[in-house]
Amino acid sequence: MQILHSLDPLRRAVAELRQAGTASGTPQATIALVPTMGALHEGHLTLVRAAREKADHVVVSIFVNPLQFGAGEDLDKYPRQLERDCALLKAEGVAAVWAPTVEAMYPQGFASSISVSGVSDGLCGASRPGHFDGVATVVCKLFHQVLPDVALFGEKDWQQLAVIRRMARDLDLTRPHADAVLGVPTVREVDGLAMSSRNAYLTPEQREQAVTLPMAMKVAIAGIEAGEDVAAATARLKDALLAGGFSSVDYAELRDADGLALLDSRSDAPMRLLVAARIGSTRLIDNMAVSPR
């Protein structure tokens, strides 16, 4: 497995992988990209395993992207453990790890930004101004750097997935294109909490309380699917989180699964219940599907 820190070696490595033997016998090997910020857990490794089923070779990027962190957020304390992460990825059969420095990703004088309106509005876009501009910018660069045939993202960051799909469609990123930006279902702990690198910030007591999030979401979804008013169901969800140890709730909303339009009633199309809440100094997000009417 190659570990690459600058762009020219990455491009040479990708070109070599393209020419390597393929499992399908096609003239040129296919490549899957799994973008991450490191601090890998089973959720990330599930993405890698799914990627191995989609392409001949897997490239994983590890980059803590400063553009997607706002003032006062956890950029400096975000866990960085490249050696451990690379050992995990090697064991999973990853072909290359793209771990650029900040200087390699954003050279001196870098002055460009990508903004995706609509799907980036509200939810985390409201709570974290500029966040999705940073996400879109770095992911667009990753797509151009690696030129993957398919890219995989976790569904836990549902709004992020919607932003990236919209960007790929709007900017004609035909490799990967919108249909090749794949979402992989959220991986959860035994008690239902969505796996996240930020779970490491939780104290033992907070970790026990955090399970209130998926439990309260399931109750709200059951209510909505049974015909309960959406506003009443989400209000009860918020109350349950605050009673269960969360300090605040950024949002708890029912949205259209594709365009993320806010819904005040159950629709005939696929929907997601999206929630962000803070417990101590840690902000947790989650989302779950809601069955159409």
Secondary structure, 3 states (H helix, E strand, C coil): CEEECCHHHHHHHHHHHHHCCCCCCCCCCCEEEEEECCCCCHHHHHHHHHHHHHCCEEEEEECCCHHHCCCCCCCCCCCCCHHHHHHHHHHCCCCEEECCCHHHHCCCCCCCCCCCCCCCCCCHHHHCCCHHHHHHHHHHHHHHHHCCCEEEEECCCHHHHHHHHHHHHHCCCCCCCHHHEEEECCCECCCCCECCHHHHHCCHHHHHHHCHHHHHHHHHHHHHHCCCCHHHHHHHHHHHHHHCCCCEEEEEEEEECCCCCECCCCCCCCEEEEEEEEECCEEEEEEEEECCC
